[in-house]
Amino acid sequence: MFKLVSRRFVLTGLGATTIAGPAIGNAPNSSLRPQMRNGKPLAHVDVGAGALIQAAGLSGAVAFSVADANTGRLLEEINGNTALPPASVAKALTTLYALEVLGAEYRFTTRLMTTGAVQNGILTGDLILVGGGDPTLTTDNLASMAAGLKSAGIREVRGAFLVYDGFLPHVHSIDAQQPDQLGYSPAVSGIALNYNRVHFEWKRSSNGYAVTMDARTKRYRPAVQMARMKVVNRRVPVYTYADRNDADQWTVASQALGNSGARWLPVRKPALYAGDVFRTLARSQGIVLSAPKVDRALAKEAKTVVQHHSKALRIIVKGMLKYSNNLTAEMVGMTASATQGSKPASLKASAAQMSRWAGKRYGMTGTKLVDHSGLGDASRMTPGDLVGALVQVRKRGILKPLLKPFVMRDAKRRVIKSHPIKVDAKTGTLNFVSGLAGYLTAADGTELAFAIFTADTATRGRIKRADREVPQGARTWNRKSKVLQQALIERWGALYG
């Protein structure tokens, strides 16, 4: 483990960085890239950073870039133009994309719409639950909408109950290379509920296992019919998934369950999931609905009777960066793409649109993403690209307040509460991939923008799909990467503060 790095240790023990030229006194209004002088970087690789990388003992590639956040002056980099998987660090770019395209006060709207007339509380036409791309919709929100339907004077629906999810393209799984049971790679569509996760709980009894599948929140716990679980007497595989047209059909190995437990499983049919739950909640209001059907062509004559507005986008993306929720990133990213013209044909197409935007807006020409969350390991980003963007947006103050403080730890991995260096950054972690990028504030107030990417893509590529939840060696590798990240941060704080 690395110890805290002092300025004297950095300058004498490892060798000082060679810096070409004095600091820039007056910052330009904008900077497309970290600045260079006479065609050469303002800093060169030195034995100090190289020694830290060597001591980390990481297989694969290491790339980083660090610059003065106010002037754009490039201070140090190794492989700054090397494109590596950014993992969830990509969400920082998605945040900028959504905020600049949609606006910080943008709110997603979920509607209940009707066709036909309402007479004496009877709707003769259809009731339509219309998704508007809200990634934060919950069972509680649907319960309020069901109550609102009753308040609107509707007591009976004689037509069909439809769920429109066509606001965004349907994606079966954010990353198809992930195991089926991982809750952080659910389906994506124009409607989502509870982050498109269903709660599976089991308890051993004298007759085997009692299992439940529900859409729980703190206030409600409606049972779900469209997601079904069967306990099978086997050891492996632990889970299997099958598409049964109107249901997500799961099986689980009894020998893996123990006496009791619970976990969130991904939903592959978001429209049917939301419709299933709303139907139960409407019934509690005395309104009986037929089984939900997916609607991909919203009737032009449909009229809004109830609507739910999400919180402002700036609040949503702050939560996304804090908890690194993949579904939120994909839905806000695709919504931003959809509002700029026609709806993107796929998640990959939307990510490509964001990548082109980043190239034009921030000069991020080395960035090519396949999604908005960073879950797909085919995405590529260079640390130099990201640092260039971080320098530009710092002047406008639109990202740093949304980033999560990075926790500094001692050699025994205990949290250091009073560390003199403060870091606001986005982390990113996949198996054998790790990233960290954001802003470092040294003890004297000097502010730096940085990005660190590490990846062993060869080892990751050899992992079988079924083993990707917890592959052998991944935790040790990722822990080493995080130690290296902190060592570099402490080095920069000592050298440039």
Secondary structure, 3 states (H helix, E strand, C coil): CCCCCCHHHHHHHCCCCCECCCCCCCCCCCCCCCECECCECCECCCHHHHHHHHHHCCCCEEEEEEEECCCCEEEEEECCCCCECCHHHHHHHHHHHHHHHHCCCCCCEEEEEECCCEECCEECCCEEEECCCCCCCCHHHHHHHHHHHHHCCCCEECCCEEEECCCCCCECCCCCCCCCCCCCCCCECCCCCHHHEEEEEEEEECCEEEEEEECCCCCCCCECCCEEEEEECCCCCCEEEEECCCCEEEEEEHHHCCCEEEEEEECCCHHHHHHHHHHHHHHHCCCCCCCCEEECCCCCCCEEEEEEECCCHHHHHHHHHHHCCHHHHHHHHHHHHHCCCCCCCCHHHHHHHHHHHHHHHHCCCCCECCCCCCCCCCCEECHHHHHHHHHHHHCCCCCHHHCEECCCECCCCCECCCCCCEEEEEEEEECCEEEEEEEEECCCCCEEEEEEEEECHHHHHCCCHHHCCCCCCHHHHHHHHHHHHHHHHHHHHHHHC
